[in-house]
Amino acid sequence: MTVKALFVAAYPDDSKLQLDEEFHAIQEAMQMSAHRGIELVPVLAARSDDLLQALSQHSPPDRAL
């Protein structure tokens, strides 16, 4: 069974964060580890509506929002 983990990121106007690079590094580390049964789903430049949509879209059918 595959487990989904949402990687939700927002970019403030004055941000110097490189969240896309962080996502890539996490994904790469997970692929090289024993945790290959986890699917990392990116939700970048997220707003509150995006978060609700992602949670609804990726929730198991019996736990849909």
C-alpha positions as CSV (number, residue, x, y, z in Angstrom):
1,M,0.0,0.0,0.0
2,T,1.3,3.4,-0.9
3,V,1.0,6.3,1.6
4,K,0.7,9.8,0.3
5,A,2.4,12.7,2.0
6,L,1.5,16.2,0.9
7,F,4.4,18.7,0.7
8,V,2.5,22.0,1.0
9,A,4.5,25.2,0.5
10,A,3.7,28.8,0.2
11,Y,6.1,31.6,-0.9
12,P,5.9,34.9,1.0
13,D,6.7,37.9,-1.1
14,D,10.1,38.5,0.6
15,S,10.9,34.8,0.7
16,K,14.4,33.5,0.0
17,L,13.2,29.9,0.4
18,Q,14.0,27.4,-2.3
19,L,11.1,25.1,-1.6
20,D,11.3,23.4,-5.0
21,E,14.9,22.4,-4.2
22,E,13.9,21.2,-0.7
23,F,11.1,19.1,-2.3
24,H,13.6,17.6,-4.7
25,A,16.1,16.8,-1.9
26,I,13.4,15.1,0.2
27,Q,12.1,13.1,-2.7
28,E,15.6,12.0,-3.7
29,A,16.4,11.0,-0.1
30,M,13.2,9.0,0.2
31,Q,13.9,7.1,-3.0
32,M,17.3,6.1,-1.7
33,S,15.9,5.0,1.7
34,A,13.7,2.1,2.8
35,H,10.6,4.4,2.7
36,R,9.8,3.8,-0.9
37,G,6.1,3.1,-0.1
38,I,5.6,6.9,0.4
39,E,4.5,9.1,-2.4
40,L,5.4,12.7,-1.9
41,V,2.8,15.0,-3.5
42,P,3.9,18.6,-4.1
43,V,1.4,21.5,-3.6
44,L,3.6,24.5,-4.3
45,A,2.7,28.2,-4.1
46,A,-0.3,27.0,-2.1
47,R,-3.2,29.2,-1.0
48,S,-5.8,28.1,1.6
49,D,-8.2,26.8,-1.2
50,D,-5.3,24.8,-2.7
51,L,-4.7,23.1,0.6
52,L,-8.4,22.1,1.0
53,Q,-8.5,20.9,-2.6
54,A,-5.3,18.8,-2.2
55,L,-6.6,17.3,1.1
56,S,-9.9,16.4,-0.6
57,Q,-8.2,15.0,-3.7
58,H,-5.7,12.9,-1.9
59,S,-7.8,11.6,1.0
60,P,-8.8,8.0,1.1
61,P,-12.4,7.5,-0.2
62,D,-13.7,6.7,3.3
63,R,-12.1,9.8,4.7
64,A,-12.8,12.4,2.0
65,L,-13.4,15.9,3.3
